[in-house]
């Protein structure tokens, strides 16, 4: 596994990452990491690697877009001096275009989204051991659904930038698509974005697989 003993792993994003984490800094104390996938990652690491100690930090903020992340990047990433950073953002960049069509000022269109990601990547990649990107997703199997089509475009931008900069990329949309071959999206979560307990475990499992988690989960 690439994560090493005593390293700090920081997750940053929106409500999918936030999941009720502690303020101002989400750390592993009680429900400090929230109730979502970050807590599952921390739990599995502690169960299967008891001989090692990892500092997990959750800096997700509900409702945020890439614009918001840029505004807090210095304080919420660099000031915390993580060894590895995991970036999962884009849900609200897309969602506001559909649930708030009369508020164009809240819309982060694809070109801006890509530019914001590039700024974060270029300022970070040489300051940490690893920057890992995770794609946004939408729990809808029909690729012609309007919001699913948009989310695919934004996820495609994430994958393109990961390839351009040689970064690891976790394709969460593909992972959820595989799961939705067997379950209806509302089983995971009614709004088709927030992952809930099942989706949180799916995200955590997929992320750890990318990280090289090498212990069998019984």
C-alpha positions as CSV (number, residue, x, y, z in Angstrom):
1,X,0.0,0.0,0.0
2,X,1.3,3.4,-0.9
3,X,0.2,5.1,2.3
4,X,3.0,4.8,4.8
5,X,3.2,4.7,8.6
6,X,2.8,8.1,10.2
7,X,1.7,9.8,7.0
8,X,-1.2,12.3,6.9
9,X,-4.0,11.7,4.3
10,X,-6.3,14.6,3.7
11,X,-9.6,14.4,1.9
12,X,-11.2,17.6,0.5
13,X,-14.4,18.2,-1.4
14,X,-18.1,18.9,-0.8
15,X,-20.9,17.2,1.1
16,X,-20.1,13.8,-0.3
17,X,-16.8,14.1,1.6
18,X,-18.1,16.3,4.5
19,X,-20.8,13.9,5.9
20,X,-21.1,15.9,9.1
21,X,-17.4,16.1,9.9
22,X,-16.0,18.1,12.8
23,X,-15.2,21.8,12.5
24,X,-12.8,23.5,11.9
25,X,-10.7,20.4,11.1
26,X,-12.2,17.0,10.8
27,X,-10.0,14.5,12.6
28,X,-10.4,11.0,13.9
29,X,-12.0,11.6,17.3
30,X,-15.5,10.4,17.9
31,X,-17.5,11.5,14.8
32,X,-14.8,14.0,13.8
33,X,-14.4,12.4,10.4
34,X,-18.2,12.5,9.8
35,X,-20.3,9.4,9.0
36,X,-19.3,9.0,5.3
37,X,-16.6,7.3,3.2
38,X,-13.7,9.1,5.0
39,X,-14.7,7.4,8.2
40,X,-14.9,4.1,6.5
41,X,-11.4,4.5,5.0
42,X,-10.1,5.4,8.5
43,X,-11.9,2.4,10.1
44,X,-10.6,-0.1,7.6
45,X,-7.0,1.2,7.8
46,X,-7.1,0.9,11.6
47,X,-8.6,-2.6,11.5
48,X,-6.3,-4.1,8.9
49,X,-3.1,-2.1,9.6
50,X,-3.0,-2.0,13.4
51,X,0.8,-1.9,13.4
52,X,0.8,1.4,11.6
53,X,-0.6,4.8,12.5
54,X,-2.2,7.2,9.9
55,X,-3.5,10.7,10.4
56,X,-6.7,11.1,8.4
57,X,-8.2,14.5,7.9
58,X,-11.6,15.4,6.4
59,X,-11.9,18.9,5.0
60,X,-15.1,18.4,2.9
61,X,-17.6,21.3,3.0
62,X,-21.2,20.8,2.1
63,X,-22.4,22.9,-0.9
64,X,-19.0,23.7,-2.1
65,X,-17.8,23.9,-5.7
66,X,-14.3,24.1,-7.2
67,X,-14.6,27.9,-6.7
68,X,-15.0,27.5,-3.0
69,X,-12.2,25.0,-2.8
70,X,-9.8,27.4,-4.5
71,X,-10.7,30.1,-1.9
72,X,-9.8,27.8,1.0
73,X,-7.0,25.7,-0.5
74,X,-4.2,27.5,1.4
75,X,-5.8,27.1,4.8
76,X,-7.5,23.8,4.3
77,X,-4.7,22.0,2.5
78,X,-1.3,23.6,2.6
79,X,-1.5,24.9,6.2
80,X,-2.3,21.3,7.4
81,X,0.8,19.9,5.7
82,X,-0.6,16.6,4.4
83,X,1.5,13.9,2.8
84,X,-1.2,12.9,0.4
85,X,-4.3,14.7,-0.8
86,X,-7.5,13.3,-2.2
87,X,-9.7,15.6,-4.2
88,X,-13.3,14.8,-5.0
89,X,-15.3,17.7,-6.3
90,X,-17.8,18.6,-9.0
91,X,-21.2,17.5,-7.8
92,X,-22.4,21.1,-7.0
93,X,-20.6,22.5,-10.0
94,X,-23.0,20.4,-12.1
95,X,-26.0,20.3,-9.7
96,X,-26.5,24.0,-9.4
97,X,-27.1,24.2,-13.2
98,X,-30.2,21.9,-12.7
99,X,-31.6,22.7,-9.3
100,X,-31.0,26.5,-9.5
101,X,-31.3,27.3,-13.3
102,X,-32.3,30.9,-12.5
103,X,-29.1,31.6,-10.6
104,X,-26.4,31.5,-13.4
105,X,-23.9,33.2,-11.1
106,X,-23.8,29.9,-9.1
107,X,-23.1,27.8,-12.1
108,X,-19.6,26.5,-12.6
109,X,-19.4,25.6,-16.3
110,X,-17.1,23.0,-17.7
111,X,-14.3,25.3,-18.8
112,X,-14.2,27.0,-15.5
113,X,-14.3,23.7,-13.7
114,X,-11.4,22.4,-15.7
115,X,-9.4,25.6,-15.1
116,X,-10.1,25.5,-11.3
117,X,-8.9,21.9,-11.1
118,X,-5.8,22.8,-13.1
119,X,-5.0,25.5,-10.6
120,X,-5.3,23.2,-7.7
121,X,-3.3,20.5,-9.3
122,X,-0.5,22.7,-10.4
123,X,-0.1,24.4,-7.0
124,X,-0.2,21.0,-5.1
125,X,1.4,18.2,-7.1
126,X,4.9,19.2,-6.2
127,X,4.2,19.9,-2.5
128,X,2.8,16.5,-1.5
129,X,3.8,12.9,-2.0
130,X,0.7,12.2,-3.9
131,X,-2.4,14.0,-5.2
132,X,-5.3,11.6,-6.0
133,X,-8.4,12.7,-8.0
134,X,-11.8,11.1,-7.7
135,X,-14.5,11.7,-10.3
136,X,-17.9,13.0,-9.5
137,X,-20.8,10.7,-10.3
138,X,-24.6,10.6,-10.7
139,X,-26.6,7.5,-9.6
140,X,-28.4,7.1,-13.0
141,X,-27.8,4.3,-15.5
142,X,-29.3,6.2,-18.4
143,X,-26.4,8.0,-20.1
144,X,-28.8,10.3,-21.9
145,X,-30.3,11.7,-18.7
146,X,-29.4,15.4,-18.7
147,X,-27.6,15.5,-15.4
148,X,-25.9,12.2,-15.9
149,X,-24.6,13.4,-19.3
150,X,-23.2,16.6,-17.6
151,X,-21.7,14.6,-14.8
152,X,-20.0,12.4,-17.3
153,X,-18.5,15.5,-19.0
154,X,-17.1,16.8,-15.7
155,X,-15.8,13.3,-14.8
156,X,-14.2,13.1,-18.2
157,X,-12.4,16.4,-17.4
158,X,-11.1,14.9,-14.2
159,X,-9.7,11.8,-16.0
160,X,-8.1,13.9,-18.7
161,X,-6.3,16.1,-16.2
162,X,-5.2,13.1,-14.2
163,X,-3.7,11.6,-17.4
164,X,-2.1,15.0,-18.4
165,X,-0.4,15.4,-15.0
166,X,0.3,11.7,-14.3
167,X,-2.0,11.5,-11.3
168,X,-3.9,8.6,-9.9
169,X,-7.6,8.8,-10.7
170,X,-10.5,6.9,-9.1
171,X,-13.5,6.5,-11.5
172,X,-16.4,6.5,-9.0
173,X,-19.0,6.7,-11.8
174,X,-17.8,3.3,-13.2
175,X,-17.9,1.7,-9.8
176,X,-21.5,2.9,-9.1
177,X,-22.6,1.9,-12.6
178,X,-21.4,-1.7,-11.9
179,X,-23.4,-1.7,-8.7
180,X,-26.5,-0.3,-10.3
181,X,-26.6,-3.3,-12.6
182,X,-28.2,-5.0,-9.6
183,X,-29.8,-2.2,-7.5
184,X,-32.0,0.8,-8.2
185,X,-30.4,4.2,-7.6
186,X,-32.8,5.2,-4.8
187,X,-31.6,2.1,-2.8
188,X,-28.3,3.9,-2.4
189,X,-29.7,7.4,-2.0
190,X,-33.0,9.1,-3.1
191,X,-31.2,12.2,-4.5
192,X,-28.8,10.1,-6.5
193,X,-25.7,12.1,-5.3
194,X,-25.2,11.7,-1.6
195,X,-23.8,8.2,-1.1
196,X,-25.4,7.1,2.2
197,X,-24.0,4.1,4.0
198,X,-23.9,1.7,1.0
199,X,-22.4,4.3,-1.3
200,X,-19.9,5.4,1.3
201,X,-18.6,1.9,1.6
202,X,-18.4,1.6,-2.2
203,X,-16.4,4.8,-2.4
204,X,-14.0,3.8,0.4
205,X,-13.5,0.3,-1.0
206,X,-12.7,1.8,-4.5
207,X,-10.3,4.4,-3.1
208,X,-8.4,1.9,-1.0
209,X,-8.1,-0.4,-3.9
210,X,-6.5,2.4,-5.9
211,X,-4.2,3.1,-2.9
212,X,-3.0,-0.5,-3.0
213,X,-4.8,-1.8,0.1
214,X,-3.4,-5.3,0.3
215,X,-5.3,-7.0,3.1
216,X,-8.3,-9.2,2.4
217,X,-11.5,-7.8,3.8
218,X,-13.3,-10.7,5.5
